[in-house]
Structures are given as structure tokens and as C-alpha cells.
Amino acid sequence: MTYDELIERLDPAVYASLKRAVELGKWPDGRRISDEQKAICLEAVIYYENRHDIPEQERVGYIEPKKRADSKTGRDDDTSPVRILN
């Protein structure tokens, strides 16, 4: 079985468990998840979300864009000028 096939057949409950383990840093039974396990789980979760068309707002790592109070500039990023003081 290839990685693609594994992710394609991954049960939604297993996906949710992997996602929760990444969020909390521990397995459902309370054991701490190692950094290597976290990286593998996160990769699987991201891959699953892409393959199963999970809405962007529900994906791991999604950050809602900020609404700018200063709409006069027309910029939609959060950059601002920097002043260097001597």
C-alpha cells in the first residue's frame, strides 16, 4: 500500500485522533507524543486535509486574516513603516 492509498483510506476518526494528538502533544491515552511522531502525524493530517477537500477554515494551521482598521491605504497586509531611532 502506498502513502497515497493509506491517506485515501484513512478513517475520519483516525484523522481526528491524529489531529488531536498534534494539538495536545499527547496520545488519547495520555502518553506524550515525541517530536518525530508529531512531525509524522502533522504531515499525515495536512495530506489528509488536502486529499479530502477539508475547508480551508477547518485545516490545521489556518489563521483567519485580520481586518484592517486603516482602510485608507488600500493595503490588506499588516505591514507598517519602521522608524529607526539613534
Buried (B, 14 or more C-beta within 10 A) or exposed (E): EEEEEEBEEBEEEEBEBBBBBBEEEEBEEEEEBEEEBBEBBBBBBBBBBEEEEBEEEEBBEEEEEEEEEEEEEEEEEEEEEEEEEE
